[in-house]
Amino acid sequence: MPALTDPLLYSAGDPHEVWRRLREDSPVSWHEYGEHGGYWAVTTHAAGLEVLTEWERFTSTKGIFLRPNFKDPYPGAGTMMALSDPPRHDLLRKAIMGLFTARAVSKMEERTRGVVKSALQGVVEAGRCDFVKDIAARIPLAVSAELLSISMDDVEMLAKVTTEAAENSTDIEGVEAQQAHVESLRHYSEIITEKRRNPGQDLVSALTRAQAEGLDISDDQVILTCDNVIVAANETTRQAVGAGMPALLESPEQWQALRAGELRLKTAAEEFLRWTAPVTHILRTA
């Protein structure tokens, strides 16, 4: 059985066959990994749902992704929304729920349609298209700019330094990663200061308001939350959209059904996420 963490399994192997065998023969299986043991892989829908929903038994507070050294502290663990369990998770969620009311989402949808039209118009005028760069990357970053209420230039800069930090995180010296990290933290701090002076209807303002009203969340945790938004847009959403297009091109009947309105866009979006699987695993700790 190949290691599930081996990149070659996904670039040159057949991961679907490996997962099929695991589901049928060993739906909960032990795998050696890293410096301190390994992990249990849960590969069936029912068992996975149990692990992800029973937070009393399987916590998010120890981190949500595999790392070679499980004993190293996970940044933001137990404090950020994605890395916390109830009741803290519920308090953080309540602080930003105003951004996701039907009215707020409707306004964001209108602005997002404008972003999409602008991106497509730019491609038409240029007469060429790098789909990942011009569409799959640009649109989610523009939506992040709306959510954070900062300029597109700021979002693109933060996405760039976040990527540089991730790509250079294994350098022996780690100098480039550290420089990129410091630059992003400085910029986020400036954004927080500005939102305290001039609050709006955005994620940073919502969190700083909750902070002023007594929510136990530090500026560092606000920064990590914002950074998660940028990473989600720059990595997972970009990868899902970028991989979804070739899938449509390889299945022209699905492409035509989508264009003809025979398939709902919501259904197609959910299928893109299922098929492309931009997040290959999620971790819980028992």
C-alpha contacts under 8 A as a table, 3 or more apart, distances in Angstrom:
res1	aa1	res2	aa2	distance
1	M	18	V	7.48
2	P	6	D	7.45
2	P	9	L	7.10
2	P	18	V	7.93
3	A	6	D	5.37
3	A	9	L	7.66
3	A	31	H	7.52
4	L	9	L	7.14
5	T	9	L	7.99
6	D	9	L	5.65
6	D	10	Y	7.65
7	P	10	Y	5.53
7	P	11	S	6.32
8	L	11	S	4.95
8	L	12	A	5.31
8	L	13	G	6.29
9	L	12	A	5.78
9	L	13	G	4.32
9	L	14	D	6.36
9	L	15	P	5.98
10	Y	13	G	5.62
10	Y	14	D	6.75
10	Y	15	P	5.95
14	D	17	E	5.61
14	D	18	V	6.66
15	P	18	V	4.97
15	P	19	W	6.09
16	H	19	W	5.12
16	H	20	R	6.06
17	E	20	R	4.99
17	E	21	R	6.23
18	V	21	R	5.26
18	V	22	L	6.28
19	W	22	L	5.01
19	W	23	R	6.07
19	W	43	T	6.94
20	R	23	R	5.15
20	R	24	E	6.21
21	R	24	E	5.21
21	R	25	D	5.73
21	R	26	S	7.40
22	L	25	D	5.27
22	L	26	S	4.75
22	L	27	P	5.30
22	L	28	V	7.82
22	L	29	S	7.66
22	L	43	T	6.69
23	R	26	S	5.89
23	R	27	P	4.47
23	R	43	T	5.54
23	R	44	T	5.70
24	E	27	P	6.53
26	S	29	S	5.68
27	P	41	A	7.55
27	P	42	V	5.80
27	P	43	T	5.21
27	P	44	T	5.96
28	V	40	W	6.39
28	V	41	A	5.56
28	V	42	V	4.72
28	V	43	T	6.63
29	S	40	W	5.39
29	S	41	A	5.26
29	S	42	V	6.87
30	W	38	G	7.15
30	W	39	Y	5.85
30	W	40	W	4.51
30	W	41	A	6.33
31	H	38	G	5.46
31	H	39	Y	5.48
31	H	40	W	6.22
31	H	41	A	7.20
32	E	37	G	5.78
32	E	38	G	4.14
32	E	39	Y	6.64
33	Y	36	H	7.44
33	Y	37	G	5.87
33	Y	38	G	4.20
33	Y	39	Y	6.89
33	Y	68	P	6.75
34	G	37	G	6.39
34	G	38	G	6.45
34	G	67	R	7.16
34	G	68	P	3.96
34	G	69	N	5.93
34	G	70	F	7.87
35	E	68	P	5.98
35	E	69	N	5.60
35	E	70	F	7.84
36	H	68	P	7.82
36	H	69	N	6.50
36	H	70	F	6.74
36	H	71	K	7.81
42	V	47	A	6.49
42	V	48	G	5.88
43	T	47	A	7.32
43	T	48	G	6.63
44	T	47	A	5.49
44	T	48	G	5.93
45	H	48	G	5.09
45	H	49	L	5.98
46	A	49	L	5.20
46	A	50	E	6.32
47	A	50	E	5.07
47	A	51	V	6.36
48	G	51	V	5.17
48	G	52	L	6.19
49	L	52	L	5.17
49	L	53	T	6.03
50	E	53	T	5.44
50	E	54	E	5.91
51	V	54	E	5.71
51	V	55	W	7.50
51	V	57	R	7.88
51	V	58	F	6.01
51	V	284	R	7.30
52	L	55	W	6.84
52	L	58	F	7.20
52	L	284	R	7.42
54	E	57	R	5.78
54	E	58	F	6.08
55	W	58	F	4.82
55	W	59	T	5.12
55	W	60	S	7.42
55	W	85	D	6.52
56	E	59	T	6.55
57	R	286	A	5.68
58	F	284	R	5.41
58	F	285	T	5.20
58	F	286	A	4.53
59	T	62	K	6.88
59	T	84	S	7.75
59	T	85	D	6.69
59	T	284	R	5.44
59	T	285	T	5.27
59	T	286	A	6.39
60	S	63	G	5.67
60	S	64	I	6.00
60	S	77	A	7.79
60	S	78	G	7.44
60	S	82	A	7.33
60	S	83	L	5.05
60	S	84	S	5.61
60	S	85	D	6.36
60	S	283	L	7.36
60	S	284	R	5.40
60	S	285	T	6.75
61	T	64	I	7.90
61	T	77	A	5.02
61	T	78	G	4.29
61	T	79	T	7.78
61	T	83	L	4.94
61	T	84	S	4.99
61	T	85	D	6.76
62	K	74	Y	6.64
62	K	77	A	5.77
62	K	78	G	7.05
62	K	83	L	7.33
62	K	284	R	7.47
62	K	285	T	6.47
63	G	66	L	7.91
63	G	74	Y	5.77
63	G	77	A	5.82
63	G	83	L	6.09
63	G	283	L	6.81
63	G	284	R	7.20
63	G	285	T	7.97
64	I	82	A	7.93
64	I	83	L	6.87
64	I	282	I	5.48
64	I	283	L	4.24
64	I	284	R	6.10
65	F	281	H	7.09
65	F	282	I	5.64
65	F	283	L	5.12
66	L	70	F	7.73
66	L	282	I	7.89
66	L	283	L	6.55
67	R	70	F	5.93
69	N	72	D	5.86
70	F	73	P	7.80
73	P	77	A	7.67
74	Y	77	A	5.38
76	G	79	T	5.47
76	G	80	M	5.68
76	G	83	L	6.90
76	G	221	Q	6.55
76	G	224	L	6.97
77	A	80	M	6.62
77	A	83	L	5.14
77	A	84	S	6.86
78	G	83	L	5.30
78	G	84	S	4.53
78	G	85	D	7.42
79	T	83	L	6.36
79	T	84	S	5.78
79	T	88	R	7.59
79	T	217	I	7.40
79	T	221	Q	6.93
80	M	83	L	5.16
80	M	84	S	5.94
80	M	89	H	7.73
80	M	92	L	7.82
80	M	221	Q	6.36
80	M	224	L	7.43
80	M	225	T	6.37
81	M	84	S	5.39
81	M	85	D	7.92
81	M	88	R	7.83
81	M	89	H	5.31
81	M	92	L	6.11
81	M	93	R	7.07
81	M	225	T	7.62
82	A	89	H	7.82
84	S	88	R	6.40
84	S	89	H	5.31
85	D	88	R	6.08
85	D	89	H	5.08
85	D	90	D	7.86
86	P	89	H	4.75
86	P	90	D	5.58
87	P	90	D	5.27
87	P	91	L	6.48
88	R	91	L	5.11
88	R	92	L	6.31
89	H	92	L	5.28
89	H	93	R	6.11
90	D	93	R	5.04
90	D	94	K	6.05
91	L	94	K	5.12
91	L	95	A	6.35
91	L	215	L	7.83
92	L	95	A	5.17
92	L	96	I	6.92
93	R	96	I	5.61
93	R	97	M	6.09
94	K	97	M	5.18
94	K	98	G	7.97
95	A	98	G	7.49
95	A	206	A	6.32
95	A	207	L	6.41
95	A	210	A	6.01
96	I	99	L	5.75
96	I	100	F	7.57
96	I	203	L	6.62
96	I	206	A	5.78
96	I	207	L	6.95
97	M	100	F	5.37
97	M	101	T	6.82
98	G	101	T	5.66
98	G	104	A	7.53
99	L	104	A	5.83
99	L	105	V	7.32
99	L	201	Q	6.95
99	L	202	D	6.78
99	L	203	L	7.32
100	F	103	R	7.88
100	F	104	A	5.72
100	F	105	V	5.55
101	T	104	A	5.17
101	T	105	V	6.05
102	A	105	V	5.24
102	A	106	S	6.01
103	R	106	S	5.08
103	R	107	K	6.38
104	A	107	K	5.24
104	A	108	M	6.29
105	V	108	M	4.96
105	V	109	E	5.99
106	S	109	E	5.00
106	S	110	E	6.41
107	K	110	E	5.22
107	K	111	R	6.48
108	M	111	R	5.11
108	M	112	T	5.95
108	M	143	V	7.97
108	M	146	E	7.44
109	E	112	T	4.94
109	E	113	R	6.13
110	E	113	R	5.25
110	E	114	G	6.55
111	R	114	G	5.05
111	R	115	V	6.38
112	T	115	V	4.90
112	T	116	V	6.24
112	T	139	I	7.85
112	T	142	A	7.76
112	T	143	V	6.35
113	R	116	V	5.08
113	R	117	K	6.17
114	G	117	K	5.13
114	G	118	S	6.10
115	V	118	S	5.12
115	V	119	A	6.17
115	V	139	I	6.55
115	V	142	A	6.89
116	V	119	A	5.13
116	V	120	L	6.16
116	V	135	I	7.94
116	V	139	I	6.39
117	K	120	L	5.17
117	K	121	Q	5.95
118	S	121	Q	5.04
118	S	122	G	6.16
119	A	122	G	5.18
119	A	123	V	6.50
119	A	134	D	6.78
119	A	135	I	6.42
119	A	138	R	7.58
119	A	139	I	7.42
120	L	123	V	5.10
120	L	124	V	6.28
120	L	135	I	7.53
121	Q	124	V	5.04
121	Q	125	E	6.13
122	G	125	E	5.17
122	G	126	A	6.08
123	V	126	A	5.09
123	V	127	G	6.08
123	V	128	R	5.95
123	V	129	C	5.62
123	V	134	D	7.32
124	V	127	G	5.19
124	V	128	R	7.08
126	A	129	C	7.66
129	C	134	D	6.61
130	D	133	K	5.47
130	D	134	D	5.62
130	D	135	I	7.70
131	F	134	D	5.34
131	F	135	I	5.26
131	F	136	A	6.22
131	F	242	G	7.13
132	V	135	I	5.67
132	V	136	A	4.55
132	V	137	A	5.72
132	V	238	R	7.15
132	V	241	V	7.93
132	V	242	G	5.41
133	K	136	A	6.23
133	K	137	A	5.26
133	K	138	R	6.57
134	D	137	A	6.47
134	D	138	R	5.78
135	I	138	R	5.28
135	I	139	I	5.85
136	A	139	I	6.20
136	A	140	P	7.16
136	A	237	T	7.60
136	A	238	R	4.91
136	A	239	Q	7.52
136	A	241	V	5.43
136	A	242	G	5.49
137	A	140	P	6.15
137	A	141	L	6.50
137	A	233	A	7.65
137	A	234	N	6.31
137	A	237	T	7.89
137	A	238	R	5.02
138	R	141	L	5.30
138	R	142	A	6.15
139	I	142	A	5.07
139	I	143	V	6.35
140	P	143	V	5.02
140	P	144	S	6.21
140	P	233	A	5.07
140	P	234	N	7.13
140	P	237	T	6.65
140	P	238	R	7.04
141	L	144	S	4.93
141	L	145	A	6.25
141	L	152	M	7.49
141	L	155	V	6.51
141	L	156	E	7.07
141	L	230	I	7.15
141	L	233	A	5.64
141	L	234	N	6.50
142	A	145	A	4.97
142	A	146	E	6.48
142	A	152	M	6.13
142	A	155	V	7.66
143	V	146	E	5.04
143	V	147	L	6.27
144	S	147	L	4.95
144	S	148	L	6.04
144	S	155	V	7.28
144	S	229	V	6.77
144	S	230	I	6.57
144	S	233	A	6.82
145	A	148	L	5.25
145	A	149	S	5.51
145	A	150	I	5.17
145	A	151	S	5.97
145	A	152	M	5.71
145	A	154	D	7.97
145	A	155	V	5.91
146	E	149	S	4.81
146	E	150	I	6.77
146	E	202	D	7.71
147	L	202	D	5.53
147	L	203	L	6.12
148	L	202	D	5.23
148	L	203	L	5.33
148	L	204	V	6.26
148	L	226	C	7.60
149	S	200	G	7.81
149	S	201	Q	7.77
149	S	202	D	5.69
149	S	203	L	7.84
150	I	154	D	6.52
150	I	155	V	7.11
151	S	154	D	5.19
151	S	155	V	6.46
152	M	155	V	5.06
152	M	156	E	6.10
153	D	156	E	5.19
153	D	157	M	6.14
154	D	157	M	5.12
154	D	158	L	6.15
155	V	158	L	5.11
155	V	159	A	6.03
155	V	230	I	7.34
156	E	159	A	5.05
156	E	160	K	6.08
157	M	160	K	5.05
157	M	161	V	6.34
158	L	161	V	5.30
158	L	162	T	5.96
158	L	184	S	5.98
158	L	230	I	7.33
159	A	162	T	5.11
159	A	163	T	6.12
159	A	230	I	6.10
159	A	231	V	6.96
159	A	234	N	6.25
160	K	163	T	5.24
160	K	164	E	6.22
161	V	164	E	4.89
161	V	165	A	6.05
161	V	180	A	4.97
161	V	181	H	6.96
161	V	183	E	7.40
161	V	184	S	6.46
162	T	165	A	5.12
162	T	166	A	6.30
162	T	180	A	6.85
162	T	181	H	7.01
162	T	184	S	7.19
162	T	227	D	7.98
162	T	231	V	7.21
163	T	166	A	5.10
163	T	167	E	6.00
164	E	167	E	5.13
164	E	168	N	6.00
164	E	176	E	7.41
164	E	177	A	6.33
164	E	180	A	6.36
165	A	168	N	5.39
165	A	169	S	5.80
165	A	176	E	6.94
165	A	177	A	4.03
165	A	178	Q	6.93
165	A	179	Q	7.98
165	A	180	A	5.46
165	A	181	H	6.00
166	A	169	S	5.20
166	A	177	A	7.00
167	E	170	T	7.50
167	E	177	A	7.70
168	N	171	D	5.45
168	N	174	G	6.46
168	N	176	E	6.34
168	N	177	A	5.14
169	S	174	G	6.00
169	S	177	A	5.51
170	T	174	G	6.66
171	D	174	G	4.57
171	D	175	V	7.61
171	D	177	A	7.90
174	G	177	A	5.25
174	G	178	Q	6.11
175	V	178	Q	5.13
175	V	179	Q	6.13
176	E	179	Q	5.13
176	E	180	A	6.13
177	A	180	A	5.20
177	A	181	H	6.04
178	Q	181	H	5.00
178	Q	182	V	6.09
179	Q	182	V	5.20
179	Q	183	E	6.18
180	A	183	E	5.15
180	A	184	S	6.27
181	H	184	S	5.26
181	H	185	L	6.23
182	V	185	L	5.16
182	V	186	R	6.14
183	E	186	R	5.24
183	E	187	H	6.34
184	S	187	H	5.18
184	S	188	Y	6.16
185	L	188	Y	5.12
185	L	189	S	6.12
185	L	223	I	7.16
186	R	189	S	5.17
186	R	190	E	6.42
187	H	190	E	5.11
187	H	191	I	6.37
188	Y	191	I	4.98
188	Y	192	I	6.29
188	Y	223	I	5.99
188	Y	226	C	7.98
189	S	192	I	5.14
189	S	193	T	6.29
189	S	219	D	7.76
189	S	223	I	7.32
190	E	193	T	5.14
190	E	194	E	6.22
191	I	194	E	5.13
191	I	195	K	6.15
191	I	204	V	7.93
192	I	195	K	5.14
192	I	196	R	6.24
192	I	204	V	6.53
192	I	205	S	7.77
192	I	208	T	7.62
192	I	219	D	7.78
193	T	196	R	5.27
193	T	197	R	6.56
194	E	197	R	5.16
194	E	198	N	6.00
194	E	199	P	7.74
195	K	198	N	4.87
195	K	199	P	4.58
195	K	200	G	7.14
195	K	204	V	6.76
195	K	205	S	5.57
195	K	208	T	7.86
196	R	199	P	5.64
196	R	205	S	6.91
196	R	208	T	6.88
199	P	205	S	5.17
200	G	205	S	5.84
200	G	206	A	7.99
201	Q	205	S	6.62
201	Q	206	A	7.06
202	D	205	S	5.46
202	D	206	A	6.14
203	L	206	A	5.13
203	L	207	L	6.28
203	L	226	C	7.71
204	V	207	L	5.26
204	V	208	T	6.14
204	V	222	V	7.11
204	V	226	C	7.38
205	S	208	T	5.17
205	S	209	R	5.97
206	A	209	R	5.21
206	A	210	A	6.24
207	L	210	A	5.06
207	L	211	Q	6.04
207	L	222	V	6.78
208	T	211	Q	4.79
208	T	212	A	6.18
208	T	222	V	7.83
209	R	212	A	5.10
209	R	213	E	6.26
210	A	213	E	4.95
210	A	214	G	6.41
210	A	215	L	5.41
211	Q	214	G	5.32
211	Q	215	L	4.67
211	Q	216	D	6.48
211	Q	217	I	6.03
211	Q	218	S	7.62
212	A	215	L	7.17
217	I	221	Q	6.09
217	I	222	V	7.01
218	S	221	Q	5.16
218	S	222	V	6.41
219	D	222	V	4.96
219	D	223	I	6.15
220	D	223	I	5.02
220	D	224	L	6.25
221	Q	224	L	4.98
221	Q	225	T	6.15
222	V	225	T	5.10
222	V	226	C	6.31
223	I	226	C	5.17
223	I	227	D	6.07
224	L	227	D	4.90
224	L	228	N	6.16
225	T	228	N	5.14
225	T	229	V	6.63
226	C	229	V	5.15
226	C	230	I	6.57
227	D	230	I	5.14
227	D	231	V	6.15
228	N	231	V	5.04
228	N	232	A	5.98
229	V	232	A	5.19
229	V	233	A	6.31
230	I	233	A	5.20
230	I	234	N	5.93
231	V	234	N	5.03
231	V	235	E	5.60
231	V	236	T	7.47
232	A	235	E	5.44
232	A	236	T	5.17
232	A	237	T	6.20
233	A	236	T	6.22
233	A	237	T	5.11
233	A	238	R	6.38
234	N	237	T	6.59
234	N	238	R	5.75
235	E	238	R	5.38
235	E	239	Q	5.95
236	T	239	Q	5.18
236	T	240	A	6.11
236	T	278	P	5.20
236	T	279	V	6.66
237	T	240	A	5.13
237	T	241	V	6.16
237	T	278	P	7.55
238	R	241	V	5.34
238	R	242	G	5.80
239	Q	242	G	4.99
239	Q	243	A	5.87
239	Q	276	T	7.78
239	Q	278	P	5.84
240	A	243	A	5.35
240	A	244	G	5.87
240	A	272	F	6.36
240	A	273	L	6.05
240	A	276	T	5.65
240	A	277	A	7.00
240	A	278	P	5.60
241	V	244	G	4.97
241	V	245	M	6.53
241	V	272	F	7.32
242	G	245	M	5.85
242	G	246	P	7.57
243	A	246	P	5.84
243	A	247	A	6.59
243	A	276	T	6.02
244	G	247	A	5.08
244	G	248	L	6.39
244	G	272	F	5.49
244	G	275	W	7.90
244	G	276	T	6.52
245	M	248	L	5.16
245	M	249	L	6.32
246	P	249	L	4.87
246	P	250	E	6.06
247	A	250	E	5.14
247	A	251	S	6.32
248	L	251	S	4.99
248	L	252	P	6.17
248	L	254	Q	6.46
248	L	255	W	5.41
249	L	252	P	5.59
249	L	255	W	7.02
251	S	254	Q	5.53
251	S	255	W	6.55
252	P	255	W	4.86
252	P	256	Q	6.11
253	E	256	Q	5.18
253	E	257	A	6.15
254	Q	257	A	5.01
254	Q	258	L	6.13
255	W	258	L	5.17
255	W	259	R	6.25
256	Q	259	R	5.05
256	Q	260	A	6.02
257	A	260	A	5.09
257	A	261	G	6.24
257	A	262	E	5.03
257	A	263	L	5.94
258	L	261	G	5.24
258	L	262	E	5.85
258	L	263	L	4.97
258	L	264	R	7.14
258	L	265	L	7.37
258	L	268	A	7.88
259	R	262	E	7.62
260	A	263	L	7.79
261	G	264	R	6.65
263	L	267	T	7.01
263	L	268	A	6.99
264	R	267	T	5.22
264	R	268	A	6.30
265	L	268	A	4.92
265	L	269	A	6.06
266	K	269	A	5.14
266	K	270	E	6.32
267	T	270	E	5.21
267	T	271	E	6.19
268	A	271	E	5.00
268	A	272	F	6.15
269	A	272	F	5.07
269	A	273	L	6.45
270	E	273	L	5.18
270	E	274	R	6.28
271	E	274	R	4.93
271	E	275	W	5.88
272	F	275	W	5.23
272	F	276	T	5.73
272	F	277	A	7.84
273	L	276	T	5.52
273	L	277	A	5.49
273	L	278	P	7.09
274	R	277	A	5.46
277	A	280	T	5.95
279	V	282	I	7.48
